[in-house]
Amino acid sequence: MWVFLSNSFLSVVADKENPEGGRLLVRARKAGHIENVFPDVEVDWTPNADYAFRARVPREEVAKAMAAEVLNLDYTNFKNSIKDGRYHDACIETWFAMNALQRGDKSMAY
């Protein structure tokens, strides 16, 4: 699953070694994004992988962190809550792509 937060973009998937097990693989494209949500985990740098930053996180810890994000949500506009300029711009690009999907805009077909 992709998770867009004000300070992090994460990809959370099952751990290939044990897909139904007690830990998930949390991946990020930008340094610090995993630590923004999971400050105590060990993050591996995998520069040649699709996502350069990876951490194995207990499933329950991921669930608690996502619940905390929801419980503490206080902004009325997600895009305006993003302080990092490059990350903000990437989220705007995503917003445009999803808006085109909603409208059925064939020029943005992937």
Buried (B, 14 or more C-beta within 10 A) or exposed (E): EEBBBBEBBBBBEEBEEEEEEEBBBBBBBBEEBBBBBBEEBEBEEEEEEEBBBBBBBBBEBBEEBBEEBEEEEEEEEEEEBBEBEEBBEBBEEBEEEEEBEEEEEEEEEE
